[in-house]
Amino acid sequence: MSEEVVLRFNDVSFEYVHKSPILDEASFSMRKGSKFTLMGQNGAGKSTLFNLIKGNLEPKSGKISIDSGATVATQPQVVNKEDMSLTIKEYFEKAFEIVPGNIKSQIAKVMEAVNLTVPIDRKVGELSGGQQARLLLAFALIQEPDILLLDEPTNNLDKEGIEHLISFLVMYDKTVLVISHDAGFLSAFTDGILYLDIYTKKIESYVGDYYSAVEQIEEQRERDRKANAQLAKKIQDNKDKVNFFALKGGKMRKLAKKLKDEIEELEESKVEVRKEDRTIRDFTIPAQDIHGNIVTINSVTVIKDNEPVKKEVEKILSKRSRLLIEGPNGIGKSTLLRSLIENKHEGINIMDGTVVGYYSQDFSTLEFNQTVYESLREVATHDNREERIRSLASGFLITNKMMDNQVGSLSEGQKGLLSFARLTLMQPGLLVLDEPTNHINFRHIPVIAKAINNYEGALILISHMQEFVDEIRVDDYLDLGKL
């Protein structure tokens, strides 16, 4: 790794709204070839920091320095809706102002790097979530950037895809900055952590992997707590002496004045103990009171050699049934859930009158032009009192200030928390979850797993995060790759 610094933030401040800073005199640097992780709570401003690096945003003050001639490219979290109708070849061509003559060979090279094997005349919208995740990474790589910015690159990737990505990053000789909540993935390749503190608006740097950084943070918190406790004891001792000496005359009164000055200095020496990231409150997803065969699955469609193939199966879900759908990226897991929700698969039947709560990995169930409050009010059919909706939202870290914002302005993590808030208001009889941990801060995941595990209705789940699945009782499996 080079000692030469390729990226530096010097006292950078930024805000979208006056007196509501995202960054406040934040500083950090990265050397050429280094691989760092950018962490912070949902909504702290991680994607904003990426946009500052790319030059899409200008800092309010301070300086962002990028090595002369160094190029930057980003792998976004999701494919833009307007790009879904493009072919894969047309999508890659968007990376260039002038499309090179050897574009096909360049596409083949980057698709091989990310282990994506689909015809380049396929429409982007026809790809699975996992295939789109690989496409987004390949789109960044074809630009051959000196600084590669990855935003939640493991979302929608199966185990094989994640392992391939880790191998690629370990061998990659350029500078990489990654946003991710996947601790195991991060610890496999990262040199250090940049932590964007939502409270101080500063960026803290830690050397080592994710687990090492968490340990360093807790050790610092403990040192600060102890230092403050010792200062508090000394301040109280001095105050007691001041009270005693102040009643005396002459030199004793002078001593009391000196002790008062010392108390002020000690008060100023106190450090602000680093606050814990806030975690969402425990919540319950109430189930619709229905009985019988809620879902009957007689056949499914899987993708084999890029072609749909119908397969006979026999699955019946009633109240408290739990079905986990598995299979490699591109086999058709998300497509199956969408056809189930839209009632477009002749081999699948949902009982009439069933309220379906669907968590879509691309947030297609959310109307981005609505306000957050409207999005919640829309599904609150059982109790739509404003104070109740606002109280429930606050448990998902959706503040009153955010309620009037458009859904589209939320970070991806905040959209995920909004989706869970909507599910609690819907009281579904069937819960269909497609990669529900994508974009979600790791601190919230145990709370979400507990709520899903306690849900009393029928459940269909897709998830690549094994630690999450392990926390949920599953009583049936459907592996599309083995049909």
ABEGO torsion letter per residue (X at the ends): XBABBABBBBGBBBBABBGBBABBGBBBBBBBGBBBBBBEBBGAGAAAAAAAAAGABBBABEBBBBBBGBBBBBBBABBBAAAAABBAAAAAAAABABBBAAAAAAAAAAAAAAGBBBBAABBAAABBAAAAAAAAAAAAAAAGBABBBBBGAABGBBAAAAAAAAAAAAABABBBBBBBABAAAAAAABABBBBBBAAAGBBBBBBEBAAAAAAAAAAAAAAAAAAAAAAAAAAAAAAAAAAAAAABBEAAAAAAAAAAAAAAAAAAABBBBBBBBBBBBBBBBBBBBBBEBABBBABBBBBBGGBBBBBBBBBBBBBGBBBBBBEBBGAGAAAAAAAAAAGABAABBBBBGBBBBBBBAAGAABBAABBAAAAAAAABAABABAAAAAAAAAAAGBBAAAAABBAAABBAAAAAAAAAAAAAAAGBABBBBBGAABGBBAAAAAAAAAAAAABABBBBBBBABAAAAAABBBABBBBAAAX
